[in-house]
Amino acid sequence: GGGGAAQGRAVFSRNGCGGCHTLADAGATGSAGPNLDDALDGMSAEEIRKAIVDPNADIAEGFAPNVMPGNFGETIPPDQLDALVDYLEEASR
């Protein structure tokens, strides 16, 4: 429901995702990383999670590896990561 989206949006904000990514739902306009409104469209929750915890596994065209921190899987608690993935899957549709 709506509560999950609010929690996921808060995780997105708290971890500075919008500093590098554009995501209309979050009012984010970063351009150092891929535009999530486009990049996440059609991705499964599993693919989104992997992009967060192992960002170098699949580099978006035109972007360099090792720009996005690779430790979000350790720094974001599991329940918050779940909320973030759910939020991103919903917000990018």
Secondary structure, DSSP 8 states (H G I E B T S, - for coil): -HHHHHHHHHHHHHTTGGGT-EEGGGTEE--SS--HHHHTTT--HHHHHHHHHSTTSS--TT--TT-S-S-HHHHS-HHHHHHHHHHHHHHT-
